[in-house]
Amino acid sequence: MKNVSLILNIVLGAAVAVLYVLHFTAPGIPEEIRAEYDEKGEYLPASRDIVYVNFDTLLNNYDMFFDLQKQFLEKQQKLEGELTSSSRNYERKIVDFQDRVQKGLLTRSQAQQRELELMQEQQNLMEQRDQYSRELMEEEQVMNRQLQHSIYDFLNEYNKRHNYQYILSHSFGGPFLYTDKNLNITRDVIDGLNRQYRENRRR
């Protein structure tokens, strides 16, 4: 599942280049930034233009991610179980064939025919393995897109109320060496995503 975080970080971190340009062309944020609250007492980040979401924290607290991850692991275990069962069945046939040959229970033509059948079964087993691998890869890609679209769609609606110019993705080891915690909207985004996800599941 490490690929999930990596892929989504790449997608959501695309705005990094924009931030880089902005940093060197636009006026900087004032040195003394203080948190503000709106008329309802709700917290407002210090800057109304640029905020960020800690992506690692988001994934670790997003219910949809855990549900999709669980579904993926269940399918992975199911396919691995089927492949293991097929492999063990094939191995038993090999042992039985070798035993019958050693005991002289098969004619030369019968042994050749059986050997061809086992070679074909081995080929089928390899094709089954490749097919399962493709299925899991496709499953992971679909899961990534589902997460990506759910986050994008939510942020699109979320920003209609806040009018930020940029909502950036931040993660440990990412391009940002320092971030002002007053610009962190991660918790608000997580709460909104989970609330929306629970509502959609009830429909």
ROFI-639627 format. One record per residue (C-alpha): residue number from 1; x, y, z. Coordinates in pm, whole numbers. Layout:
N
+------+--------+--------+--------+
! resi !      x !      y !      z !
+------+--------+--------+--------+
!  NUM !      X !      Y !      Z !
...
+------+--------+--------+--------+
# end
This chain:
203
+------+--------+--------+--------+
! resi !      x !      y !      z !
+------+--------+--------+--------+
!    1 !      0 !      0 !      0 !
!    2 !    301 !    225 !      7 !
!    3 !    228 !    288 !   -361 !
!    4 !   -103 !    449 !   -268 !
!    5 !     58 !    719 !    -59 !
!    6 !    334 !    771 !   -319 !
!    7 !     98 !    803 !   -616 !
!    8 !   -141 !   1038 !   -442 !
!    9 !    143 !   1249 !   -307 !
!   10 !    272 !   1292 !   -662 !
!   11 !    -72 !   1395 !   -785 !
!   12 !   -157 !   1631 !   -501 !
!   13 !    197 !   1766 !   -486 !
!   14 !    180 !   1897 !   -844 !
!   15 !    120 !   2245 !   -708 !
!   16 !    470 !   2251 !   -562 !
!   17 !    608 !   2402 !   -880 !
!   18 !    351 !   2679 !   -858 !
!   19 !    448 !   2750 !   -501 !
!   20 !    814 !   2768 !   -604 !
!   21 !    737 !   3032 !   -866 !
!   22 !    511 !   3217 !   -626 !
!   23 !    782 !   3225 !   -363 !
!   24 !   1024 !   3406 !   -590 !
!   25 !    780 !   3631 !   -775 !
!   26 !    507 !   3724 !   -528 !
!   27 !    532 !   3926 !   -206 !
!   28 !    608 !   3707 !     92 !
!   29 !    374 !   3638 !    381 !
!   30 !    423 !   3895 !    656 !
!   31 !    665 !   3786 !    927 !
!   32 !    417 !   3834 !   1210 !
!   33 !    121 !   3611 !   1131 !
!   34 !   -146 !   3557 !   1389 !
!   35 !   -438 !   3316 !   1383 !
!   36 !   -780 !   3467 !   1327 !
!   37 !  -1136 !   3357 !   1400 !
!   38 !  -1449 !   3433 !   1204 !
!   39 !  -1772 !   3571 !   1343 !
!   40 !  -1881 !   3219 !   1446 !
!   41 !  -1562 !   3162 !   1638 !
!   42 !  -1427 !   2913 !   1382 !
!   43 !  -1054 !   2906 !   1328 !
!   44 !   -916 !   3071 !   1017 !
!   45 !   -560 !   2999 !    898 !
!   46 !   -324 !   3293 !    911 !
!   47 !   -303 !   3323 !    533 !
!   48 !   -615 !   3332 !    320 !
!   49 !   -416 !   3249 !      6 !
!   50 !   -201 !   2942 !     72 !
!   51 !   -274 !   2653 !    308 !
!   52 !   -160 !   2293 !    324 !
!   53 !   -278 !   1945 !    413 !
!   54 !    -45 !   1694 !    576 !
!   55 !   -105 !   1403 !    341 !
!   56 !     39 !   1132 !    565 !
!   57 !   -192 !   1238 !    847 !
!   58 !   -486 !   1258 !    608 !
!   59 !   -442 !    900 !    484 !
!   60 !   -389 !    768 !    837 !
!   61 !   -723 !    916 !    943 !
!   62 !   -939 !    889 !    630 !
!   63 !  -1205 !    619 !    673 !
!   64 !  -1238 !    565 !    299 !
!   65 !   -869 !    481 !    270 !
!   66 !   -894 !    213 !    539 !
!   67 !  -1209 !     62 !    386 !
!   68 !  -1051 !     44 !     40 !
!   69 !   -729 !    -91 !    186 !
!   70 !   -924 !   -362 !    367 !
!   71 !  -1107 !   -460 !     47 !
!   72 !   -778 !   -472 !   -143 !
!   73 !   -607 !   -690 !    118 !
!   74 !   -906 !   -926 !    130 !
!   75 !   -893 !   -974 !   -248 !
!   76 !   -515 !  -1013 !   -237 !
!   77 !   -541 !  -1284 !     30 !
!   78 !   -818 !  -1459 !   -166 !
!   79 !   -618 !  -1470 !   -489 !
!   80 !   -299 !  -1573 !   -309 !
!   81 !   -493 !  -1852 !   -139 !
!   82 !   -627 !  -1978 !   -471 !
!   83 !   -282 !  -1966 !   -628 !
!   84 !   -125 !  -2146 !   -332 !
!   85 !   -392 !  -2417 !   -351 !
!   86 !   -334 !  -2466 !   -724 !
!   87 !     43 !  -2479 !   -672 !
!   88 !     18 !  -2742 !   -400 !
!   89 !   -217 !  -2951 !   -613 !
!   90 !     31 !  -2934 !   -899 !
!   91 !    319 !  -3035 !   -671 !
!   92 !    122 !  -3340 !   -553 !
!   93 !     67 !  -3445 !   -913 !
!   94 !    440 !  -3414 !   -984 !
!   95 !    527 !  -3630 !   -682 !
!   96 !    266 !  -3888 !   -782 !
!   97 !    393 !  -3895 !  -1140 !
!   98 !    755 !  -3946 !  -1032 !
!   99 !    650 !  -4219 !   -792 !
!  100 !    454 !  -4407 !  -1060 !
!  101 !    744 !  -4379 !  -1306 !
!  102 !    995 !  -4512 !  -1051 !
!  103 !    766 !  -4807 !   -972 !
!  104 !    722 !  -4887 !  -1340 !
!  105 !    347 !  -4835 !  -1329 !
!  106 !    337 !  -4637 !  -1653 !
!  107 !    434 !  -4732 !  -2006 !
!  108 !    675 !  -4510 !  -2194 !
!  109 !    394 !  -4353 !  -2398 !
!  110 !    179 !  -4303 !  -2087 !
!  111 !    469 !  -4134 !  -1909 !
!  112 !    533 !  -3904 !  -2207 !
!  113 !    165 !  -3812 !  -2227 !
!  114 !    148 !  -3743 !  -1855 !
!  115 !    462 !  -3534 !  -1871 !
!  116 !    309 !  -3320 !  -2146 !
!  117 !     -8 !  -3277 !  -1937 !
!  118 !    196 !  -3165 !  -1635 !
!  119 !    394 !  -2919 !  -1848 !
!  120 !     68 !  -2770 !  -1973 !
!  121 !    -62 !  -2749 !  -1616 !
!  122 !    255 !  -2567 !  -1514 !
!  123 !    200 !  -2319 !  -1796 !
!  124 !   -159 !  -2268 !  -1685 !
!  125 !    -39 !  -2208 !  -1331 !
!  126 !    202 !  -1938 !  -1449 !
!  127 !    -74 !  -1774 !  -1652 !
!  128 !   -301 !  -1782 !  -1347 !
!  129 !    -30 !  -1613 !  -1141 !
!  130 !     16 !  -1339 !  -1405 !
!  131 !   -359 !  -1287 !  -1431 !
!  132 !   -394 !  -1244 !  -1055 !
!  133 !   -104 !  -1000 !  -1055 !
!  134 !   -274 !   -790 !  -1324 !
!  135 !   -603 !   -798 !  -1132 !
!  136 !   -438 !   -672 !   -815 !
!  137 !   -253 !   -400 !  -1003 !
!  138 !   -577 !   -284 !  -1164 !
!  139 !   -753 !   -299 !   -828 !
!  140 !   -486 !    -76 !   -674 !
!  141 !   -506 !    172 !   -962 !
!  142 !   -884 !    197 !   -924 !
!  143 !   -847 !    246 !   -549 !
!  144 !   -594 !    525 !   -607 !
!  145 !   -830 !    699 !   -848 !
!  146 !  -1123 !    666 !   -608 !
!  147 !   -921 !    825 !   -329 !
!  148 !   -788 !   1094 !   -559 !
!  149 !  -1131 !   1192 !   -689 !
!  150 !  -1290 !   1189 !   -344 !
!  151 !  -1022 !   1426 !   -213 !
!  152 !  -1029 !   1652 !   -519 !
!  153 !  -1409 !   1672 !   -521 !
!  154 !  -1422 !   1749 !   -151 !
!  155 !  -1152 !   2019 !   -172 !
!  156 !  -1328 !   2175 !   -469 !
!  157 !  -1646 !   2216 !   -262 !
!  158 !  -1452 !   2301 !     53 !
!  159 !  -1270 !   2587 !   -119 !
!  160 !  -1595 !   2746 !   -236 !
!  161 !  -1636 !   2858 !    126 !
!  162 !  -1273 !   2950 !    191 !
!  163 !  -1145 !   3085 !   -142 !
!  164 !   -783 !   2976 !    -99 !
!  165 !   -559 !   3025 !   -399 !
!  166 !   -357 !   2713 !   -324 !
!  167 !   -414 !   2404 !   -112 !
!  168 !    -83 !   2222 !   -104 !
!  169 !     10 !   1868 !     -6 !
!  170 !    276 !   1831 !    260 !
!  171 !    435 !   1508 !    381 !
!  172 !    743 !   1403 !    573 !
!  173 !   1043 !   1398 !    342 !
!  174 !    857 !   1610 !     87 !
!  175 !    979 !   1933 !    -76 !
!  176 !    880 !   2163 !    213 !
!  177 !   1151 !   2197 !    477 !
!  178 !    935 !   2422 !    694 !
!  179 !    564 !   2494 !    716 !
!  180 !    380 !   2740 !    937 !
!  181 !    138 !   2539 !   1150 !
!  182 !   -113 !   2823 !   1127 !
!  183 !   -157 !   2729 !    759 !
!  184 !   -236 !   2365 !    838 !
!  185 !   -598 !   2275 !    754 !
!  186 !   -546 !   1897 !    777 !
!  187 !   -781 !   1832 !   1068 !
!  188 !  -1063 !   2033 !    913 !
!  189 !  -1021 !   1847 !    583 !
!  190 !  -1013 !   1507 !    754 !
!  191 !  -1329 !   1582 !    950 !
!  192 !  -1505 !   1700 !    636 !
!  193 !  -1392 !   1402 !    426 !
!  194 !  -1500 !   1149 !    687 !
!  195 !  -1833 !   1321 !    739 !
!  196 !  -1899 !   1323 !    363 !
!  197 !  -1788 !    960 !    330 !
!  198 !  -2020 !    843 !    608 !
!  199 !  -2311 !   1030 !    450 !
!  200 !  -2244 !    874 !    110 !
!  201 !  -2229 !    522 !    260 !
!  202 !  -2573 !    569 !    418 !
!  203 !  -2731 !    651 !     84 !
+------+--------+--------+--------+
# end
